[in-house]
Amino acid sequence: MRKDPNESPDPGASDHGASPDYGKVSSPYDSPTERFPTATPVSGSGGRALPHTDDELDFGDAHGAGLPTEQIPAYRDSGSRESDQPTEVLGRPSTGSDATTGTSAVGAAGDGDVKIGRGTLDLGLLALRLAVGGTALVHGLQKLTGIWNGPGLDGFEDMLANAGFQQAKLLAILGAVGEVAGGALLILGLVTPLAAASVLAVMINAWAFRQTAEPGLEYFAPAGTEYETLLGVCAGVIILTGPGRISLDGRRGWATRPFIGSFVALILGVAAGVCTWIFLNGANPLI
């Protein structure tokens, strides 16, 4: 049945006074192109509104330089074998305070080396060298020049001849020069293993000479071998430990970490002293 256009669409419309809004239902499809309200521009953005689309962002455009956007930092790939780990410890750069305090940071993974300070070791080795070298030097000058009431070269030669040494004159020169040169080089810390080996060889013969002067084993001064034993042992210790860094040999490896070379120098010093006594004197010092 055809509906009369003049007929009221809703019988209840007359009851509401035929309101114009009567019968309307709000729907999002009524305004499909509705613009959202523009946000208030952020201070410092040059009066521009907040971007809402990718085109408005436009990082490569100079007009988008003032937009309130933040660039997220990218994580770098270390490229190492530990790159698959979820976390990575970055090394702290060394500062000037670390250098002044003498502390050393542990090296990177794989180095495995930790620097350790030497403390007062070098100072102690310097004192030992000065004591042994100075004593050998002044005793050598007594024999070589006669200074400080020394016997002089001639008196030293007679002393060796009376003790039963052959080639007394040659031995007097070698012994006096060996003490002077060895003592001076020990003080300077120059070619220290050879210098200490020279003093050690002289002290071995001085120990045997003192021992044969008295029957039996004598140790305590003045008749014993106390002085010769102490100097000889200290000379051997210097060969084994090296002169330390406070010396002219301080930059050499064997000055702080002696090994095979110093052990060879010790053997040469002992062999020189023992062979000199055996082949040029021959007496048994232990009787």
C-alpha positions in Angstrom: 0.0 0.0 0.0 1.4 3.4 -1.0 2.1 5.7 1.9 0.6 9.2 1.9 3.5 11.7 1.9 1.4 14.1 4.0 0.9 11.5 6.6 3.1 11.9 9.7 6.0 9.3 9.7 5.7 8.7 13.3 2.4 8.9 15.2 4.4 10.0 18.3 5.8 13.0 16.5 2.8 15.1 17.3 3.1 14.2 20.9 6.6 15.8 21.0 5.7 18.9 19.2 7.4 17.8 16.0 10.9 18.6 17.3 13.5 18.9 14.5 16.0 16.7 16.4 13.5 14.0 17.1 14.4 10.7 15.5 18.1 11.6 14.8 20.7 9.1 16.0 24.4 10.2 16.4 26.8 8.1 14.2 30.5 8.3 13.3 29.6 7.9 9.7 27.6 11.1 9.6 30.9 13.1 9.3 33.5 10.8 7.7 35.9 13.7 6.9 35.8 15.4 10.2 39.1 17.1 11.2 40.5 16.5 14.7 41.1 19.6 16.8 44.6 21.0 16.4 46.8 20.6 19.4 48.4 23.7 20.9 51.9 24.2 19.4 54.8 23.4 21.7 57.1 26.2 22.7 60.3 26.3 20.7 58.7 24.6 17.7 58.3 27.8 15.7 54.5 27.9 16.1 54.0 24.6 14.3 51.4 22.1 15.4 52.3 18.6 16.5 52.8 16.2 13.5 50.1 13.5 13.0 51.3 11.7 9.9 54.5 10.4 8.4 54.5 13.2 5.8 54.3 15.8 8.4 57.3 14.3 10.2 59.6 14.5 7.1 63.0 14.2 8.9 64.8 15.0 5.7 63.1 18.3 5.2 64.4 21.5 6.7 60.9 22.5 7.7 60.7 19.6 10.1 63.8 20.4 12.0 61.9 22.2 14.7 59.4 19.5 15.3 59.3 18.1 18.9 60.6 14.7 17.9 63.3 12.6 19.5 65.8 10.4 17.8 66.2 7.1 19.5 69.9 6.1 19.8 70.9 3.1 17.8 72.8 0.3 19.4 76.1 -0.6 17.7 77.2 -4.1 16.8 80.5 -4.8 18.4 81.4 -7.4 15.8 83.1 -9.5 18.3 82.4 -13.1 19.3 80.5 -11.8 22.3 78.0 -9.8 20.1 75.3 -12.4 20.7 75.2 -11.6 24.4 72.3 -9.5 25.6 74.5 -7.2 27.6 78.0 -5.8 27.0 80.3 -4.1 29.5 82.0 -1.1 27.9 85.5 -0.2 29.2 85.9 2.9 31.2 88.4 5.3 29.6 91.5 5.9 31.8 91.6 9.3 33.4 94.5 11.5 34.6 93.8 10.6 38.2 94.6 6.9 37.6 98.0 7.9 36.2 98.8 10.1 39.2 97.8 7.6 41.8 99.9 4.9 40.2 96.9 2.5 39.8 96.6 0.5 36.6 93.3 -0.7 35.1 92.9 -4.3 34.2 93.3 -4.8 30.5 90.6 -5.8 28.0 89.3 -9.4 27.9 92.0 -11.6 26.5 95.0 -9.7 27.7 95.2 -11.4 31.1 98.0 -9.1 32.3 97.8 -7.0 35.4 100.6 -4.6 36.1 102.0 -4.9 39.6 104.2 -2.2 41.2 107.7 -3.0 42.6 107.2 -1.0 45.7 110.6 -0.2 47.5 112.4 -3.1 45.8 114.5 -0.9 43.5 115.5 1.4 46.4 116.6 -1.7 48.4 118.7 -3.0 45.5 120.3 0.5 45.2 121.3 0.4 48.8 122.7 -3.1 48.5 124.7 -2.1 45.4 126.1 1.0 47.0 127.2 -1.0 50.1 128.9 -3.8 48.3 130.3 -1.7 45.5 131.6 1.0 47.8 133.3 -1.5 50.0 135.0 -3.3 47.1 136.0 0.0 45.6 137.8 1.3 48.6 139.6 -2.0 49.3 140.7 -2.2 45.7 142.1 1.4 45.8 144.0 0.4 49.0 145.7 -2.4 47.1 146.2 -0.5 43.8 147.4 2.9 45.1 148.2 2.4 48.7 145.7 5.1 49.8 144.1 4.9 53.3 147.1 3.0 54.7 146.8 0.3 52.1 149.6 -2.1 51.1 149.8 -0.7 47.6 150.5 -2.9 44.6 153.9 -4.0 45.7 152.7 -4.9 49.2 149.8 -6.8 47.8 152.1 -8.8 45.5 154.3 -9.8 48.4 151.2 -10.8 50.4 150.1 -13.1 47.6 153.6 -14.6 47.2 153.8 -15.4 50.9 150.4 -17.1 50.7 151.8 -19.5 48.1 150.3 -18.0 44.9 152.1 -18.4 41.6 152.2 -15.5 39.3 151.8 -13.2 42.3 152.5 -10.0 40.3 149.9 -10.8 37.7 147.3 -11.8 40.3 148.0 -8.6 42.3 147.2 -6.4 39.3 144.1 -8.5 38.3 142.8 -8.6 41.9 143.2 -4.9 42.6 141.8 -3.8 39.2 138.9 -6.3 39.6 137.9 -4.9 42.9 138.1 -1.3 41.8 136.3 -1.8 38.4 133.8 -4.2 39.9 133.0 -1.9 42.8 132.6 1.2 40.6 130.4 -0.6 38.1 128.2 -1.9 40.9 127.7 1.6 42.2 126.7 2.8 38.8 124.6 -0.3 38.0 126.4 -0.8 34.7 127.0 -4.3 33.3 126.0 -5.4 36.8 126.1 -9.2 36.4 129.8 -9.1 35.2 130.7 -6.5 37.8 129.3 -8.6 40.6 130.8 -11.7 39.2 134.3 -10.0 39.4 133.8 -9.1 43.0 132.5 -12.6 43.8 135.7 -14.2 42.2 137.9 -11.9 44.3 136.0 -12.7 47.5 136.3 -16.5 46.9 140.0 -16.2 46.9 140.0 -13.8 49.8 137.9 -16.3 51.8 140.3 -19.2 51.0 143.3 -17.0 51.8 141.8 -16.0 55.2 140.8 -19.6 55.9 144.3 -21.0 55.3 145.8 -18.5 57.7 144.2 -20.1 60.7 143.8 -23.9 61.3 140.3 -25.3 61.1 137.1 -23.5 60.1 137.1 -19.9 61.4 134.2 -17.6 60.8 134.1 -14.7 63.2 136.3 -11.6 62.7 139.0 -10.5 63.0 140.7 -13.9 62.3 137.6 -15.5 60.6 136.0 -15.2 57.2 133.0 -13.2 58.3 133.7 -10.2 56.1 134.6 -12.2 53.0 131.6 -14.5 53.3 129.2 -11.5 53.6 130.6 -9.6 50.6 130.7 -12.8 48.5 127.1 -13.7 49.2 125.8 -10.2 48.6 127.6 -10.1 45.3 125.9 -13.4 44.3 122.5 -12.0 45.4 123.0 -8.9 43.2 123.7 -11.2 40.2 120.5 -13.2 40.8 118.2 -10.2 41.5 119.6 -7.7 39.0 120.5 -4.1 39.8 116.9 -2.7 39.7 115.5 0.2 37.9 117.6 2.8 39.7 120.7 2.0 37.7 122.3 2.5 34.3 121.1 -0.9 33.4 117.5 -0.1 34.5 116.0 -0.4 31.0 117.5 -3.8 30.3 115.2 -6.8 30.8 117.6 -8.7 33.1 117.8 -5.6 35.3 114.4 -6.3 36.7 113.7 -9.9 35.6 117.0 -11.7 35.5 117.0 -15.3 34.2 119.4 -17.5 32.2 122.0 -14.8 31.6 122.4 -13.9 35.3 122.6 -17.5 36.3 125.4 -18.0 33.7 127.2 -14.9 35.2 127.0 -16.4 38.7 128.5 -19.7 37.5 131.3 -17.9 35.7 132.2 -15.8 38.8 132.3 -18.9 41.0 134.3 -20.9 38.4 136.8 -18.1 38.0 137.4 -17.8 41.8 137.7 -21.5 42.4 139.9 -22.2 39.3 142.3 -19.3 40.3 142.7 -20.8 43.7 143.1 -24.4 42.6 145.6 -23.8 39.7 147.6 -20.9 41.2 147.6 -21.9 44.9 146.4 -25.4 45.4 146.2 -25.4 49.2 143.2 -27.0 50.9 141.5 -24.1 52.8 139.3 -26.5 54.8 142.2 -28.1 56.8 
